[in-house]
Amino acid sequence: MYDWGDLRFFLAVARAGSTTAAAEMLGVSQTTAARRVAALEEALGAQLFERHQSGYRLTEMGESVRGNAERIEAEAQAIADAVDQHRRHFAGVIRVTTNESTANVFVTPWLVEFAELYPDIRIQMIVDDRRLDLARGEADVALRAGSRPTDGALVIKKLMVVPWNIYCSQAYAARCGRPLSIEALNEHSIIGGEGALADIPSMRWLRDKAPGARVVAQSNNMSNLIATVKAGLGVTGLPCVDAEAEPTLLRCFGDLPELDSELFLVTRAEVKDLPRVRAFTDFISAKVASARDRLAPR
């Protein structure tokens, strides 16, 4: 059986008229070009070229082989083009927006693996506690915790339920005690939410259950809210996945499912079927599903 790779040298010599010119075209030595053509002739048991001082001229058999070789060359190029086209589909930029907590806990730790799988896709993270308007093109994909988005121009997938609870710091508990009942919250200092955080279930719950409590601080950023609780300023509602990672924070109550929020994967409808976007949303969905127990501690 002949080496298919030798056909490349055969065609180069047939087109250039000499092994020297063919070698220059292929970036190899003249000896290599001549050797590969001779190897093809030997494997086929046929003379493909007449050798003259002026160069190489195809024999009748060589002319017959040339047609087949060019068809093989075209098929080989088609394969390369198809692979390149497929690779280009999984390339480009995806603008992903979410809040700082979700970015740090859910997305960023997984980007290394995603980059290994899809090296030509670049994730542009837009970390913002505000809800960017995907329908207007401010981002392509969003991870959102809270109430289910209602915009009909979006593709929405529920990923998981995110448990929340009421937390305080060890320093606060040593100074003021830990709330022993929901009714006792009225006697404690509350850290409230501001902006988008003011309307999350835990903040609404605190306002409803502890209307007489003193609000000592407010924050519109989850990382700052956690830092404020760690500093010992008061009690507030936090996602368990964030709070349980902080050794100085104490959970005040048992499960409070009424505080839970839902995590949604939201995609702009116009881009949902782009291969790069589909690859990312499928990847994130699978990673959340596989890590659900760790991300939702009770």
MOQUI-V295980 format. One record per residue. N is the residue number from 1. RES is the residue in three letters. SS is DSSP state (helix for helix, strand for strand, loop for the rest). PHI is phi in whole degrees, 0 to 359 (* if undefined). PSI is psi in whole degrees, -180 to 180 (none if undefined). Layout:
N,RES,SS,PHI,PSI
N,RES,SS,PHI,PSI
This chain:
1,MET,loop,*,134
2,TYR,loop,280,162
3,ASP,loop,274,119
4,TRP,loop,304,-32
5,GLY,helix,298,-25
6,ASP,helix,292,-22
7,LEU,helix,297,-32
8,ARG,helix,297,-40
9,PHE,helix,288,-39
10,PHE,helix,302,-48
11,LEU,helix,293,-38
12,ALA,helix,296,-42
13,VAL,helix,291,-41
14,ALA,helix,299,-37
15,ARG,helix,279,-36
16,ALA,helix,273,-26
17,GLY,loop,87,-1
18,SER,loop,201,157
19,THR,helix,288,-28
20,THR,helix,293,-48
21,ALA,helix,292,-38
22,ALA,helix,296,-39
23,ALA,helix,298,-39
24,GLU,helix,296,-40
25,MET,helix,298,-39
26,LEU,helix,267,-9
27,GLY,loop,73,35
28,VAL,loop,232,179
29,SER,loop,279,159
30,GLN,helix,297,-36
31,THR,helix,298,-41
32,THR,helix,296,-44
33,ALA,helix,298,-45
34,ALA,helix,295,-41
35,ARG,helix,295,-41
36,ARG,helix,291,-36
37,VAL,helix,293,-43
38,ALA,helix,296,-38
39,ALA,helix,295,-38
40,LEU,helix,294,-44
41,GLU,helix,298,-41
42,GLU,helix,294,-43
43,ALA,helix,294,-36
44,LEU,helix,277,-18
45,GLY,loop,69,36
46,ALA,loop,212,146
47,GLN,loop,273,123
48,LEU,loop,260,-22
49,PHE,strand,228,147
50,GLU,strand,264,127
51,ARG,strand,268,125
52,HIS,strand,231,163
53,GLN,loop,299,-31
54,SER,loop,280,-11
55,GLY,strand,140,-164
56,TYR,strand,258,134
57,ARG,strand,234,133
58,LEU,strand,296,139
59,THR,loop,280,176
60,GLU,helix,301,-42
61,MET,helix,295,-39
62,GLY,helix,298,-40
63,GLU,helix,298,-39
64,SER,helix,294,-43
65,VAL,helix,293,-34
66,ARG,helix,301,-43
67,GLY,helix,300,-45
68,ASN,helix,294,-40
69,ALA,helix,297,-38
70,GLU,helix,291,-33
71,ARG,helix,293,-40
72,ILE,helix,296,-40
73,GLU,helix,300,-43
74,ALA,helix,295,-40
75,GLU,helix,294,-41
76,ALA,helix,297,-40
77,GLN,helix,292,-36
78,ALA,helix,297,-39
79,ILE,helix,297,-46
80,ALA,helix,298,-41
81,ASP,helix,295,-39
82,ALA,helix,295,-42
83,VAL,helix,295,-42
84,ASP,helix,295,-40
85,GLN,helix,296,-42
86,HIS,helix,298,-42
87,ARG,helix,295,-39
88,ARG,helix,294,-29
89,HIS,helix,298,-35
90,PHE,loop,263,54
91,ALA,loop,215,159
92,GLY,strand,118,-170
93,VAL,strand,252,138
94,ILE,strand,240,123
95,ARG,strand,269,115
96,VAL,strand,245,128
97,THR,strand,241,143
98,THR,strand,193,175
99,ASN,loop,279,170
100,GLU,helix,298,-42
101,SER,helix,298,-48
102,THR,helix,295,-38
103,ALA,helix,299,-45
104,ASN,helix,286,-36
105,VAL,helix,271,-42
106,PHE,helix,262,-42
107,VAL,helix,262,-57
108,THR,helix,305,-43
109,PRO,helix,299,-20
110,TRP,helix,263,-8
111,LEU,helix,292,-28
112,VAL,helix,298,-47
113,GLU,helix,295,-41
114,PHE,helix,296,-40
115,ALA,helix,295,-32
116,GLU,helix,290,-37
117,LEU,helix,286,-37
118,TYR,loop,227,76
119,PRO,loop,295,-18
120,ASP,loop,264,2
121,ILE,strand,260,128
122,ARG,strand,251,125
123,ILE,strand,268,122
124,GLN,strand,256,104
125,MET,strand,279,130
126,ILE,strand,243,96
127,VAL,strand,270,115
128,ASP,loop,202,133
129,ASP,loop,287,-16
130,ARG,loop,285,151
131,ARG,loop,271,104
132,LEU,loop,293,153
133,ASP,loop,272,98
134,LEU,helix,294,-37
135,ALA,helix,299,-27
136,ARG,helix,265,6
137,GLY,loop,86,16
138,GLU,loop,288,-19
139,ALA,loop,200,166
140,ASP,loop,263,-40
141,VAL,strand,224,144
142,ALA,strand,225,145
143,LEU,strand,251,117
144,ARG,strand,231,131
145,ALA,strand,257,144
146,GLY,strand,126,-143
147,SER,loop,284,155
148,ARG,loop,292,128
149,PRO,loop,299,149
150,THR,loop,243,-1
151,ASP,loop,294,124
152,GLY,loop,290,-15
153,ALA,loop,275,6
154,LEU,strand,245,151
155,VAL,strand,259,121
156,ILE,strand,239,131
157,LYS,strand,229,125
158,LYS,strand,282,126
159,LEU,strand,265,-42
160,MET,strand,188,168
161,VAL,strand,265,131
162,VAL,strand,256,111
163,PRO,loop,290,143
164,TRP,strand,234,162
165,ASN,strand,205,178
166,ILE,strand,264,132
167,TYR,strand,230,153
168,CYS,strand,219,172
169,SER,strand,268,162
170,GLN,helix,300,-38
171,ALA,helix,295,-42
172,TYR,helix,295,-44
173,ALA,helix,297,-37
174,ALA,helix,292,-32
175,ARG,helix,272,-40
176,CYS,helix,239,-7
177,GLY,loop,86,157
178,ARG,loop,268,140
179,PRO,loop,303,128
180,LEU,loop,264,-11
181,SER,loop,206,163
182,ILE,loop,297,-37
183,GLU,helix,297,-31
184,ALA,helix,289,-13
185,LEU,helix,300,-27
186,ASN,helix,297,-20
187,GLU,helix,265,4
188,HIS,loop,246,167
189,SER,strand,274,133
190,ILE,strand,250,139
191,ILE,strand,257,118
192,GLY,strand,262,173
193,GLY,strand,261,156
194,GLU,loop,227,151
195,GLY,helix,65,-132
196,ALA,helix,296,-32
197,LEU,helix,290,-20
198,ALA,helix,292,-22
199,ASP,helix,254,8
200,ILE,loop,285,156
201,PRO,helix,306,-40
202,SER,helix,294,-36
203,MET,helix,287,-40
204,ARG,helix,297,-39
205,TRP,helix,297,-43
206,LEU,helix,296,-41
207,ARG,helix,295,-35
208,ASP,helix,284,-42
209,LYS,helix,275,-23
210,ALA,loop,228,61
211,PRO,loop,295,-22
212,GLY,loop,266,0
213,ALA,loop,287,152
214,ARG,strand,274,122
215,VAL,strand,274,110
216,VAL,strand,267,-19
217,ALA,strand,198,160
218,GLN,strand,221,152
219,SER,strand,214,147
220,ASN,loop,254,11
221,ASN,loop,227,130
222,MET,helix,296,-42
223,SER,helix,298,-40
224,ASN,helix,290,-35
225,LEU,helix,299,-44
226,ILE,helix,297,-43
227,ALA,helix,298,-36
228,THR,helix,293,-40
229,VAL,helix,294,-44
230,LYS,helix,299,-32
231,ALA,loop,290,-13
232,GLY,loop,92,20
233,LEU,loop,284,-31
234,GLY,loop,177,-162
235,VAL,strand,247,154
236,THR,strand,197,174
237,GLY,strand,269,135
238,LEU,strand,222,152
239,PRO,strand,294,135
240,CYS,helix,299,-35
241,VAL,helix,297,-32
242,ASP,helix,278,-47
243,ALA,helix,292,-39
244,GLU,loop,292,-17
245,ALA,loop,278,-7
246,GLU,loop,257,110
247,PRO,loop,295,-18
248,THR,loop,268,-1
249,LEU,strand,262,146
250,LEU,strand,242,135
251,ARG,strand,281,134
252,CYS,loop,271,-31
253,PHE,loop,227,172
254,GLY,loop,287,-164
255,ASP,loop,302,135
256,LEU,loop,234,78
257,PRO,helix,300,-21
258,GLU,helix,291,-13
259,LEU,helix,270,-15
260,ASP,loop,297,151
261,SER,strand,239,169
262,GLU,strand,248,146
263,LEU,strand,256,126
264,PHE,strand,243,143
265,LEU,strand,260,118
266,VAL,strand,243,131
267,THR,strand,232,138
268,ARG,strand,294,129
269,ALA,helix,302,-36
270,GLU,helix,293,-23
271,VAL,helix,248,1
272,LYS,loop,298,-29
273,ASP,loop,263,1
274,LEU,loop,296,135
275,PRO,helix,307,-41
276,ARG,helix,292,-37
277,VAL,helix,288,-43
278,ARG,helix,299,-40
279,ALA,helix,299,-42
280,PHE,helix,289,-46
281,THR,helix,293,-37
282,ASP,helix,295,-40
283,PHE,helix,297,-49
284,ILE,helix,296,-41
285,SER,helix,300,-44
286,ALA,helix,292,-39
287,LYS,helix,293,-41
288,VAL,helix,295,-43
289,ALA,helix,299,-41
290,SER,helix,286,-22
291,ALA,loop,249,16
292,ARG,helix,301,-41
293,ASP,helix,297,-39
294,ARG,helix,287,-34
295,LEU,helix,276,-11
296,ALA,loop,232,63
297,PRO,loop,291,138
298,ARG,loop,250,none
